[in-house]
Amino acid sequence: MERHFDEELRLLKEKLLQMASLVEEAIANAVKALVERKHETAEEVIRSDEAINLLEIEVDELCLRLFALRQPIATDLRFIASAMKINNDLERMGDLAVNIAERTVELLKEPPLKPLIDIPRMAQLAQKMVKDSLDAFVNADAELARNVCQRDDEIDNLNDQVFRELLTYMIQDAKTITRAVDLILVGRHIERIADHATNIGEDVVYMVKGKTIKHHIEEKKGNA
């Protein structure tokens, strides 16, 4: 019985990593389509969403079945609970990659507004956060997970910078508004991807240490 449970946990981890791989690829391709102005790549990202959604349902059902039939405790309980939350974050990242691809399709209908510098930089940082958060999950590495969470501010600052620059374009020339708004939305989608990577990092810390670090709970408890 115990061996069968271990096999089910291994299958859950494999399914989650399979989904993570698809999501990472979708994010990378969405940004590539934007930077290299590749319409077909953007369309591929949009089409890839169905496979991610199907895996999300599969992982969710597997987690619920393990809760119902195995009644896990301690470490196993935290692993399955974290897997459910990570599953949701990955699905949302897939949706955000699709959103970027959809904005790209619209942006490709017009000439480039400006050379893209900060948005690709944001994307690069966000993709590294996603990769490291998943590596932290695979290796049960709480320290790496905490490190991912600490990087979120850099993405937020870059997003603010992108917004301010594009706002200047819109003020100076009304004909740039549609393209500028699309790029602002792309920046916001990348910022949200980083937020979901941070969520995964927080879930990994909970899974490994049994500690909640969301909303700076640790600091608040320490000051109580």
Secondary structure, 3 states (H helix, E strand, C coil): CHHHHHHHHHHHHHHHHHHHHHHHHHHHHHHHHHHHCCHHHHHHHHHHHHHHHHHHHHHHHHHHHHHHHHCCCHHHHHHHHHHHHHHHHHHHHHHHHHHHHHHHHHHCCCCCCCCCCHHHHHHHHHHHHHHHHHHHHHHCCHHHHHHHHHCHHHHHHHHHHHHHHHHHHHHHCHHHHHHHHHHHHHHHHHHHHHHHHHHHHHHHHHHHHCCCCHHHHHHHHHHC
